[in-house]
Each structure stands twice: as C-alpha cells, then as structure tokens.
C-alpha cells in the first residue's frame, strides 16, 4: 500500500510539473518560464496566508464546537508550519489549486454531530472569503492613499502580491468546495446526504488520490472554477471596492 501511495504521489508531482513550468516553456519558451517563476514567487504570500487561515478556521470551529482534538494537535494557530501540506502547496504553486494538511477532528465530541460537522466543513472556505474581502479592502486603502503605487516596479510588485492574496483565497474557497476527498466539499456533502457509512463513501475515500489525479489530468478544476474565480475576484476588486 505504501509503495502504491508513493507512486501516486510521484505521479501527482510529475503532473504538477507538467501543468506548471513545463507547459509554460512549451507555450512561450524561456520567457514563459521566467514569467511563470515571477508569478509563482508573487503568489507565495497569498498561498501561505490562505492555507494557514483556512485550516485555522477548521480547527477553531471544531474546538468551539466541543472537540479538543485540533487544540491538542497544535492546529489552533495561524502558524503555517502547522497547516502546510507539501503536495497541496506545490499544487497551488504550479496550477493555482491546492489544499492544506487536513485538520483531524472527532465528531463524537461535537455538541450536535451533524450540525457541527457541517460548520467545521464550511469554516475553511468561509475564512478564505473573509480573507479575500479583507485584502480587497486593504488594497483599496493602499491604492487610495498612494495612487502612484503602480508607477514603480516595487509598487507594482507589492500591489500584485496583495491582488494574488485575493485570487488564491477565492481559488482555495472554490476548489475546496468540490465534493472530492480530502476537500471540504466532500465532508459537507457526506453530512448533508448522510453518506458516512455507505459503500459509496468508503469507495471514494479509498480512491481519493486516484480521483484527484484524474480530475487534475483532465483539467476539470480549471474548467469548472476559472470563470467563477474570475467573476468573484472581479466583483471584489471592481464592483465592491472600485480598485480598478
């Protein structure tokens, strides 16, 4: 089993490499690769912030609902070291969609098992939306206070870092709503339709990595989520805060 897991992990890594830097080189040559490097570096703050707050929200809501497991395991913190999953962050870096280290909870400790499981499930994506809105407001204040920020290379870089915090958090929010384990959407889907002890649930969990690999290979997340991500980011930056 461990050997099979290693092969699947290696395959996922190779797929991410292809979808990220390799495809950039194939499309635009050396300039495409350099552009990919620059854009990847600019997204790192957004990735760290998005993952940390996403998993922190899961942990704190579970703790507030009566389960001390996340607290005992050191997950009730925004420290990125507690939450970063290697391949989840690589996935975010290479293709813009990813995940953090899942927060372990014991639903038996919840005051209301079904209700609290759903609350914990939606806590992460809700936090990502809040972070995106907060950084939209920050970006609005910065642009209003320093209108010339985009006229310098450094100012433009800072602007783009803030902008990518919004994009990454909306990407995390929508990607994690997909009903595929280990993503939050599957846990919420399971609780809503009472699937926790069904053969379907066990089958999907046993084959979750394979399913995720197939979706990534077929570019399903991008096809499903690119337009909604663009629409929500545009609403935040243009309609809500009038940044552009």
Helices and strands as residue ranges (DSSP letters): H 2-17, I 18-22, H 23-64, H 69-72, G 80-82, H 86-95, G 107-109, H 113-145, G 147-151, H 153-175, H 184-192, H 199-206, H 208-217, H 220-234, I 235-240
